[in-house]
């Protein structure tokens, strides 16, 4: 009866080693967690918005080690403020998107919808202030091994002329499972 070493030598001589060498290095990849350093500007905001339109607030590049599923989390903070003694309104849709050309849908996967009323506060500076917490989660399939970029996109459909909004501490986290 051959020993274990002899059996291994026979397998290698017979081409079994080619099977191991032909396997891609990512075949044994496990879960991957990736985080992004938040944008942080000491004297101002990472992003300031004063008009309607579509804005890509942040993006992240992900290189998957294999096919699988990625859970994408986005977090950040913000505020909207009034610059005079008038009430102002803001309407915003946000969404985590796999490209930066699609229009965000606040009621779809990875989306959120915000309707804000900024009330005037006499004698205050800023003259009325509403804090805003940005959080979204989206799960997407990764059917091929290719670089992917994910975007946190905002569509501002209404922002009154006396209102400005600032956003800070914006960041992505990704959890990939093969």
N, C-alpha and C positions, 0 to 999 in steps of 0.2 A: 504494500500500500504506500503511495507517495506521501511525503511529508507536506505540511502546509507551504513551506518555502518552494518545494518542487512544483506544487500545484500552481502557485502564483507565477513562477517562471514559465510554466507551460502556457498559462493564460496570456501572459505578456507576449511570449513568442508567437502565440496564435492570433494576436491582433486585438486582444481585449483592452490594451492600453490606449489604442486609438479611440475607443469609445469614451474614455475619461478625458482625453485631450480634445476631443471634438465637442464636448459639452461647453457651452458658453460659461464664462465666469459668473454671470448673474443668475444662473440656474438655481443656485442655492441661496439667493438673496432673501433676506427677511424683511420685516417692516422697517420703514424709514420715517423718521420725524425730522422735519426741516423747519427752522424758524427764521424770521427776518428781524433785523434790528429795526425798532420803530423809528420813523422819521421824527426828529426832535430838533426844533429850532428854538433857541433860548429867547430871542427877542420878538419873534413873530410866529405865525402859523406855518405849517408845512404847505397848506393850500388855503387860499382865501377866495371866496366866490361872491361876486356882486351882481351877476347877471344870469339870465337863463341860458341853458345850453347843456351839452354833455361834457363831462369831465372824467378822465381816468385818474383817480386819486393816487393809486399805487399799483405796482405789478410785481410779480415774482417769477423767476425762471426756475423750472424744475426739470431735472434730468432723471427719469425713472430708471431703476436698475433692471426692470422687467415689465411685463404687462401686469395689470392689476387694477386697483381702485385707489383713488386719492380722495381724502376728506380735506377740504380747504376751509380754513377758518380765517376771518378777517376781523380785526378789532381796531378801534380808535375812538377819539373823543372830539367833540366840537361844540360850537355855540353859534347862535345867530343873535345879532344885536341891532338895535335901532340907533340911528344917528340924529334923530330929532324927537320932538314930542308927539309923534304920531304912531298909531298902531300899524304893524306891518305883518304880512303873511308870507310864508315860504312853503312850497310844495316840492318834495324831493322823492325820487325813486332811486334805489341803489340795487346792485346785483353783482355777484361774483361771476365773471364771464371768461370763457376760454379764448376770446379775441377782443380787441379794443374797438371794433367797428359796430358791434351789435348794440342796440338800444336796451338799457337795463329795464327790466320788468319787476317792479316792487312786489308783485304778488306771485312770482314764479320762484322756482328753487333757487336758494341762495340770495333771495331778494328781500327788500324791506321798503316800506313806504312811510314817509313822514309828512305830516301836516302841522305846521307850527304857526302859532300866533304870538308875536312879540308885542307885549303891552308896554306903553310908555310909563316911565317912572320919573315923576317931576324931580328935578334937581340931581338926578343920578348920572354918573358917567361910567360906563355907557348908559344910554337912556333907555334901558329895557334890554333884557338878556334872557335867552333860553338855552340851557345846556342840551347837548345832544350826544347820545351814546351810539356809536356805530358798531354793530355786531352782525355778522352773517356767517352761515355755514352752508357748504355745498359739497355733495359727493358726486364725483365724476369717474367714469370708466377710463382706464388707460389701455386701449386695445393694441397699441404698438409701442415699440421702444423708440421714442423720438423726443427731443427737447420740447417742452411745453411751457407756455407763459400764460399765467392767469392774471386777470385784471379785476380790481374793484372799481366799478364804474358808477357814476352818479349822473342822473338826468334831473336838472333843475327846471321844472315846468313853470314855476312862478317864484319870483322873489321881488318884493316891492322895492322901489327906488331908494327908500330910506334904510334898507336892511343890507347887512353884510354877514357872511358866515365864514368862520375859520375852523380849520380841522388840524389836529395834531396827534402825535403818538400813534400813527397809522402803521399797522404791520400785518403780515400774513404768517400763518403757521400751516404746515402741511403734514398729514399723516398718511403715508402710502402703505398699502398692504398688497403683496403679490397675489 
